[in-house]
Amino acid sequence: MARLYGAVKPDPAALEFAGRVANIAAIAEAIRTKLKPNPTGITGVMGDIGKLLDASITGDGHAGKARAGDGTVQD
């Protein structure tokens, strides 16, 4: 519901439904909390993934050889 509302939100006509969307979102969150009161935390895993991605972008720890435009191998 929130995703659909977000898609039409730039349209001024969507303001008419803002209250209803907020109510439905609150009810949905209450249901989620009742069904799963202690959700699994993934903050640590996401942090580790971020570190891994940062390391792969900067090239930390990678001592590979690269090919120049003419095909020669360079260190």
C-alpha positions as CSV (number, residue, x, y, z in Angstrom):
1,M,0.0,0.0,0.0
2,A,2.7,2.4,1.0
3,R,4.7,1.6,-2.2
4,L,1.7,2.3,-4.4
5,Y,0.9,5.5,-2.6
6,G,4.6,6.6,-2.9
7,A,4.3,6.0,-6.7
8,V,1.3,8.4,-7.0
9,K,2.3,10.8,-4.3
10,P,3.6,13.5,-6.7
11,D,0.0,13.9,-7.9
12,P,-1.9,16.4,-5.8
13,A,-4.9,14.2,-5.9
14,A,-3.0,11.7,-3.7
15,L,-3.2,14.0,-0.7
16,E,-6.9,13.0,-0.4
17,F,-5.7,9.5,0.6
18,A,-2.8,10.5,3.0
19,G,-4.9,9.8,6.1
20,R,-6.1,6.5,5.0
21,V,-2.7,5.4,3.9
22,A,-1.3,6.3,7.3
23,N,-4.0,4.4,9.1
24,I,-3.5,1.3,7.0
25,A,0.3,1.5,7.5
26,A,-0.2,1.7,11.3
27,I,-2.5,-1.3,11.2
28,A,-0.1,-3.3,9.1
29,E,2.8,-2.5,11.4
30,A,0.7,-3.6,14.4
31,I,-0.1,-6.9,12.7
32,R,3.6,-7.4,11.9
33,T,4.5,-6.8,15.5
34,K,1.9,-9.2,16.8
35,L,2.9,-11.9,14.3
36,K,6.7,-11.5,14.9
37,P,7.4,-9.6,18.1
38,N,11.2,-10.1,17.9
39,P,12.3,-9.7,14.3
40,T,15.7,-10.9,13.3
41,G,18.3,-8.1,13.3
42,I,20.4,-7.9,10.2
43,T,22.2,-4.8,11.0
44,G,25.5,-6.6,11.7
45,V,25.3,-8.6,8.5
46,M,24.5,-5.5,6.4
47,G,27.5,-3.7,8.0
48,D,29.7,-6.7,7.0
49,I,28.4,-6.6,3.5
50,G,29.0,-2.9,3.2
51,K,32.6,-3.4,4.4
52,L,33.1,-6.1,1.8
53,L,31.7,-4.0,-1.0
54,D,33.9,-1.0,0.1
55,A,37.0,-3.2,0.1
56,S,36.2,-4.7,-3.3
57,I,35.6,-1.2,-4.8
58,T,38.9,0.2,-3.4
59,G,40.8,-2.9,-4.3
60,D,42.1,-3.5,-0.8
61,G,44.1,-6.8,-0.6
62,H,43.9,-7.4,-4.3
63,A,47.4,-7.6,-6.0
64,G,46.4,-8.8,-9.4
65,K,47.9,-8.0,-12.8
66,A,46.1,-5.7,-15.2
67,R,46.3,-5.7,-19.0
68,A,47.1,-2.5,-20.7
69,G,45.2,-1.4,-23.8
70,D,47.8,-3.0,-26.0
71,G,47.4,-6.4,-24.3
72,T,50.7,-6.2,-22.3
73,V,50.5,-7.3,-18.6
74,Q,51.3,-4.7,-16.0
75,D,51.8,-5.0,-12.2
